[in-house]
Amino acid sequence: MLSLLRVLAPRRFSVNYIGCITSTKKNPMLPNKSLHDRPPWDGPKCPQSSVNTGPTATGNSDSPDKIKYHAFNTQTIKSCYKLMISSVTPRPIALISSTSKDGIDNVAPFSYFGAMAHDPPILSVGICRNGPNRAMKDSAKNVMDTGEAAINIISQWYLDAANHTCGNFDAGVDEFTESGLSKLPCEIVKAPRVAQAAVSYECKLWKCVPVENDGGSPTTEIMLLRVVNVHVREGFLVEGCDMDRPEVDTMKLNPIGRLGGNTYVGLGDTVDIPRPRV
């Protein structure tokens, strides 16, 4: 099964607002190709001009001095949103489960997300504010109020339910109930974790970096979260791994990433490339 997963073409899913997969797409720039079909590289001493530059507007792989680029001044264009989410891809997705100070559970996905460190383990999540009033989203408010949350990794088998949680629900609504996702208790934090997730991180808020736009209005909270406990479903660790240095089998995890628009992406094909010895 794993060998089959390694050679599948990249999978892209478009999901509508009620969470149903509406279409799947292949990359038109790479018809019937995988990572194993990439152009050859002659080694670290080859001239720079021999490194493939990729497709251009003319469809040819031109020399770097002949390629034209668009330059966008981020302080003058009207919005950077589509530019950022369509080019910084694929992005992992944090499905954040949290509990308000009034005891109402919340779960929602955010793709401004990444692992920033491992000693100690730190995850970062950027949560943009809502609408013209720049209201803080429920997930951000809950983490700020309680100082904790759980982050769950979205896998392909529950993509539709996870996508449904991104609806604009009222603060008093429990998205677990609305989406059909199930809760499991955490061991250290009070927020629940998602039962459908094969990997979940219990987190404590370490730092919050507020972001303002050039006009001085708050737009985003960037949260740095200290991982205090990790739950990995049985059967999802690399077979025979050192339990003091655990490792998740990514192919079994089958995580989902985010592209631009409403498009999600699966693992697709993979390739192992050894690090250079210098």
Number of C-alpha atoms within 10 A of each C-alpha: 7 8 9 8 15 16 16 15 20 19 16 21 22 17 20 15 13 14 18 15 15 9 11 13 12 13 12 7 10 13 9 12 15 17 16 12 9 10 10 10 10 10 8 8 6 10 9 10 11 11 15 15 13 13 12 13 10 8 9 11 14 16 14 13 7 9 14 9 8 5 6 10 8 10 10 8 8 7 10 13 9 10 12 12 17 15 11 12 14 18 21 21 24 25 25 25 27 29 25 20 13 8 12 15 23 25 28 24 23 19 19 18 20 16 13 13 11 10 7 10 14 20 22 21 23 21 23 19 17 14 9 6 9 13 14 18 17 23 23 24 18 24 25 18 12 17 17 24 30 29 31 26 24 28 20 17 14 13 18 18 20 26 22 23 25 18 15 11 13 9 14 13 13 16 24 20 14 13 19 12 19 13 16 11 12 19 14 12 20 16 30 23 29 26 15 20 23 21 21 26 23 25 25 21 19 15 14 17 11 13 15 12 10 8 6 8 11 17 18 22 21 19 22 22 27 22 22 16 16 15 15 16 14 7 12 16 18 14 11 8 12 10 8 6 6 13 15 17 14 12 17 16 22 18 21 23 23 23 21 17 11 12 18 24 22 18 21 17 18 16 10 7 6 6 6 6 4 3
